[in-house]
Amino acid sequence: MSTRCAVAQPQTAAGLSPGRVPPRRASGSALRVLRPTPGAAIKLLLFPYAGAGPSALMDLANAVPAWMEPVGVVYPGREDRFDEPCAAELRLLADDLLNPIAAELESPCAFFGHSMGAILAYELCVRLDRLGKAPEALFLSGAAAPGVALPERLADLPAREFLTKLIALNGFPREALASAELISLMLPILRADFRICEAHVDQVLRTQMLSLPVHAFAGAADPRARPEQVAQWRNIAGGEFRMHVYPGDHFFLRSHKQAMVAAIRDELAASCAEMPA
């Protein structure tokens, strides 16, 4: 991931906290239902940040109302797809996820992504919009809009300097530093994710407008995705655009998940009310 992207919480080699029972999967290993919700009015697909899998967003998944079913998006190289190589390009990752996600859109869905996940969710929306299968809404968190220059590139830094930068993002728990095994497990995945996001910035020649409501979330003190940079997502919103700014750094979502879920709930409640019975 680029410097816009976040880093992972410590997990076991399987990508799960010790003792956690993996939730059931959705259609294929690229998607996993995080909280089964029979009769849900809408699915909320959650795109994790760099180095992370859906387990990193379980707190958010558990906070959504009972009429939503949270579904985690699993990238290669972690959790259910741990034995697969990490993606070589972000556009190829979007292509890899297109078919399983398009299948989910047979029923109402919305997308939420944080940092790397926000960029990837946007790329999926571009592809799905072309197919006439756009989700109900897109929620983008902690990511500068396409076309914004990177303040710093991290992917090719030496290991010690790379780790120092990750710690400075407030996303790499200091207790994980006591485990050389955990560091050696996490760093290659993080470096791979940073690399594809940094390269993607250079590959974006133009942005595409979307036909769906777009909400952007920013941390007021986020040095990697400043509020004015996040606000530029309005340039791809062909419909409604709303901006939400909260106190905090790149990981403001940890402290403000309830407020963010409320914004998601209010948008999707209106959308669900307009759906035919």
C-alpha positions in Angstrom: 0.0 0.0 0.0 1.1 3.6 -0.5 1.5 6.1 2.3 -2.3 6.5 2.0 -2.8 3.0 3.2 -2.9 1.6 6.6 -1.2 -1.3 8.3 -2.4 -4.6 9.8 -3.1 -5.6 13.4 -1.2 -8.6 14.6 -2.8 -11.9 13.7 -1.8 -15.5 13.6 -0.4 -17.1 10.4 -4.0 -18.0 9.5 -5.0 -14.3 9.9 -7.2 -14.8 12.9 -6.7 -14.1 16.6 -6.0 -17.2 18.7 -9.2 -19.1 19.5 -11.3 -17.2 17.0 -13.6 -19.5 14.9 -13.5 -18.5 11.3 -17.0 -17.2 10.2 -18.6 -19.0 7.2 -17.6 -18.0 3.7 -19.7 -16.3 1.1 -19.5 -17.3 -2.6 -15.8 -18.2 -2.9 -12.7 -17.6 -0.8 -12.5 -14.0 -1.8 -15.5 -13.2 0.4 -16.3 -14.1 4.0 -19.5 -13.4 5.9 -18.4 -11.8 9.1 -21.7 -11.9 10.9 -24.4 -14.1 9.3 -27.7 -12.1 9.2 -30.6 -14.1 7.7 -33.1 -11.9 5.9 -30.7 -8.9 5.8 -32.0 -6.0 3.7 -28.5 -5.2 2.3 -24.9 -6.5 2.4 -22.0 -4.3 3.4 -18.8 -5.4 1.8 -15.7 -4.4 3.8 -12.4 -3.8 2.1 -9.5 -4.0 4.6 -6.4 -1.8 4.7 -2.9 -2.9 3.7 -1.5 -6.0 5.3 -4.9 -6.8 6.8 -7.8 -9.2 6.2 -11.4 -9.0 7.1 -10.7 -9.9 10.8 -9.1 -6.4 11.2 -12.6 -4.9 10.6 -14.6 -7.2 12.9 -15.3 -4.4 15.3 -16.9 -2.4 12.5 -18.7 -5.5 11.3 -20.2 -6.1 14.7 -21.3 -2.5 15.0 -23.6 -2.4 11.9 -27.3 -2.7 12.5 -29.1 -6.1 12.4 -30.6 -5.4 8.9 -27.1 -5.3 7.3 -24.9 -8.4 6.7 -21.2 -7.5 6.8 -19.1 -9.4 4.3 -15.3 -9.2 4.4 -13.2 -9.0 1.2 -10.2 -11.3 1.4 -7.1 -10.3 -0.5 -4.5 -13.0 -1.7 -1.8 -13.7 0.8 -3.8 -13.6 4.1 -6.5 -15.3 6.0 -8.6 -17.6 3.8 -6.1 -17.0 0.9 -2.9 -17.2 2.9 -1.3 -19.7 0.6 -1.8 -17.5 -2.5 0.9 -14.9 -3.6 0.0 -11.3 -2.9 -1.3 -9.3 -5.9 1.3 -7.9 -8.2 -0.8 -4.9 -9.3 -3.8 -3.2 -7.7 -5.7 -3.3 -11.0 -5.1 -7.1 -11.2 -6.4 -7.4 -7.7 -9.6 -5.6 -8.7 -9.9 -7.9 -11.7 -9.4 -10.9 -9.4 -12.2 -9.8 -7.1 -14.7 -8.6 -9.9 -16.5 -11.9 -10.5 -17.1 -13.0 -6.9 -18.2 -9.4 -6.0 -20.4 -9.0 -9.0 -22.2 -12.3 -8.0 -23.0 -10.7 -4.6 -24.7 -7.8 -6.3 -27.6 -10.0 -7.3 -28.9 -8.7 -4.0 -28.5 -5.1 -2.6 -24.9 -4.3 -1.5 -22.8 -1.3 -0.4 -19.0 -1.0 -0.2 -16.8 0.3 2.6 -13.0 0.5 2.4 -10.3 2.0 4.6 -7.1 3.3 3.1 -5.9 0.7 0.5 -9.4 -0.8 0.8 -11.0 2.5 -0.2 -8.9 2.7 -3.4 -9.7 -0.9 -4.2 -13.4 -0.4 -3.6 -13.4 2.6 -5.9 -11.7 0.5 -8.6 -14.3 -2.2 -8.2 -17.1 0.4 -8.5 -15.6 1.7 -11.8 -15.7 -1.8 -13.2 -19.2 -2.6 -11.9 -20.6 0.7 -13.0 -19.6 -0.2 -16.6 -21.5 -3.4 -16.2 -24.5 -1.7 -14.9 -24.1 -3.4 -11.5 -23.0 -0.6 -9.2 -23.6 -1.0 -5.5 -26.1 1.2 -3.6 -23.4 3.4 -2.1 -19.6 3.7 -1.7 -18.0 4.7 1.7 -14.3 5.7 1.4 -12.3 6.1 4.5 -8.7 7.3 5.2 -7.7 7.6 1.5 -6.7 10.6 -0.6 -8.6 10.8 -3.9 -7.0 9.5 -7.2 -4.6 12.0 -8.7 -3.3 13.3 -5.3 0.5 13.1 -5.1 2.0 10.9 -2.5 3.8 12.7 0.3 6.3 9.8 0.7 6.9 6.4 -0.8 7.7 3.5 1.6 7.6 0.2 -0.3 11.3 0.0 -1.2 12.7 1.3 2.1 15.2 -0.9 4.0 13.4 -3.2 6.4 14.3 -1.3 9.6 13.3 2.1 8.1 10.1 0.6 6.6 9.1 -0.8 10.0 9.8 2.5 11.7 7.5 4.3 9.2 4.8 1.7 9.8 5.0 2.3 13.6 4.8 6.0 13.0 1.4 5.5 11.3 0.1 4.2 14.6 -1.1 1.0 12.9 1.6 -1.4 13.9 1.1 -2.4 17.6 4.2 -2.0 19.6 3.6 -5.3 21.4 4.0 -7.1 18.1 7.6 -5.8 18.0 8.5 -8.4 20.6 8.0 -11.2 18.1 10.5 -11.5 15.4 8.4 -14.2 13.9 5.3 -12.0 13.7 7.3 -9.1 12.2 8.8 -11.5 9.5 5.3 -12.7 8.7 3.7 -9.3 8.4 6.4 -7.2 6.7 6.4 -9.0 3.3 2.6 -8.7 3.1 2.7 -5.0 4.1 5.5 -4.2 1.7 3.6 -5.9 -1.2 0.5 -4.0 -0.5 2.3 -0.7 -0.2 4.1 -1.4 -3.5 1.0 -2.0 -5.5 -0.8 1.1 -4.1 2.3 3.3 -4.7 2.5 2.0 -8.3 -1.2 2.5 -8.8 -0.8 6.2 -8.2 1.5 6.4 -11.3 -0.9 4.2 -13.4 -4.0 6.4 -12.8 -4.3 8.5 -15.9 -7.8 9.7 -15.4 -10.6 9.1 -12.9 -14.1 7.9 -13.8 -17.3 9.4 -12.4 -19.5 7.1 -10.5 -23.3 7.1 -10.7 -23.8 6.2 -7.0 -23.8 8.1 -3.7 -20.3 8.6 -2.3 -19.4 9.3 1.4 -15.8 10.1 2.4 -14.4 9.8 5.9 -11.2 11.5 7.1 -9.1 12.0 10.2 -8.5 15.6 11.1 -4.8 14.9 11.9 -4.2 12.1 9.3 -0.8 13.0 7.7 -1.3 10.4 4.9 -4.7 11.4 3.8 -5.5 15.0 4.9 -9.1 16.1 4.9 -8.7 18.4 1.9 -7.2 15.5 -0.1 -10.0 13.1 1.0 -12.5 15.8 0.0 -11.4 15.5 -3.6 -13.3 12.3 -3.9 -16.2 14.6 -4.7 -14.8 14.9 -8.2 -15.7 11.3 -9.0 -19.2 11.5 -7.4 -21.8 11.8 -10.1 -24.5 11.8 -7.5 -24.6 12.7 -3.8 -21.3 13.4 -2.0 -20.9 13.8 1.7 -17.8 14.4 3.7 -17.2 13.4 7.3 -14.2 14.5 9.4 -13.4 13.1 12.8 -10.6 13.8 15.3 -7.7 11.5 15.0 -4.9 10.2 12.8 -4.9 7.6 10.1 -6.7 5.1 12.3 -9.5 7.4 13.4 -12.0 4.7 12.6 -11.0 2.8 15.8 -12.3 5.6 18.0 -15.2 6.7 15.8 -16.7 3.5 14.4 -20.0 4.2 16.0 -20.3 7.6 14.3 -19.1 6.1 11.0 -21.6 3.3 11.2 -24.4 5.9 11.9 -23.5 7.7 8.7 -23.5 4.4 6.8 -26.8 3.4 8.4 -28.5 6.6 7.6 -27.5 6.5 3.9 -28.4 2.8 3.5 -31.7 3.1 5.4 -32.8 5.6 2.9 -31.7 3.4 0.0 -33.4 0.3 1.4 -36.6 2.3 1.9 -36.7 3.1 -1.8 -36.2 -0.6 -2.8 -39.2 -2.5 -4.1 -40.6 -5.0 -1.6 
